[in-house]
């Protein structure tokens, strides 16, 4: 008796493939929860620990010494929760682009002003430098909010992994492609070559020996890359000649466009 079992074998392969995909998805979710639980627990532990000291009747320490630490960790916790919400919103495809003329110089000066007001870089002794000459309008068509978020995420990451020195950001012209190359570069610890391929992957980011001493890598780079791809570009990593690293991406440049 002969029987054609090709369909049966095909079904078996499909079931095995579906099983492997389900297991992989479960592992990915477990990895995500592990990463984020650590990221959220770190500032939360600091807030709870210092607040317990303040509430202790036996404490003789000046409580004003602890308030900046509690406030700083509270902001960190809030930012991490916001990053999770942003990532989920982007990943679900709910964000719609709002393309409009954007004066890139004004945008970069806004970013610098916000960092100065928040004291994010100077509190750590890091100089944040905007490189560009802002005397001339440089206009692109882009989503302003997306673009600002990308640059902010890259600067946040650069500050986090820079113990001393400076963080430069700005743009350069790629005239052959009629584009602007946005960049953020630092004098920090750099990124190991074997980690560059996975640095934007939320589930396969650099190992703990690299991230933990610097406060964890968070979701900023993953968010920035996803937003950048929505704008039709991609963030690339370039090692600096001396130390640190540079992140850059290209955007279409309009030499003449009325604001």
Buried (B, 14 or more C-beta within 10 A) or exposed (E): EEEEEEEEEEEEEEEEEEEEEEEEEEEBEEBBEEBBEEBBEBBBEBBEBBBEBBEEEEEEEEEEEBEEBBEBBBEBBEBBEEBBEBBEEBEEEEBEEEEEBBBBBBBBBBBBEEBEEEEBBEEEEBEBEBEBEBEEBBBBBBBBEBBBBBBBBBBBBBBBBBEEBBBBBBBBEEEEEEBBBBBBBBBBBBBEEEBBEEBBEBBEBBEEEBBEEBEBBBBBBBBBBBBBBBBEBEBBBEBEEEEBBBBBBBBBBBEEBEE
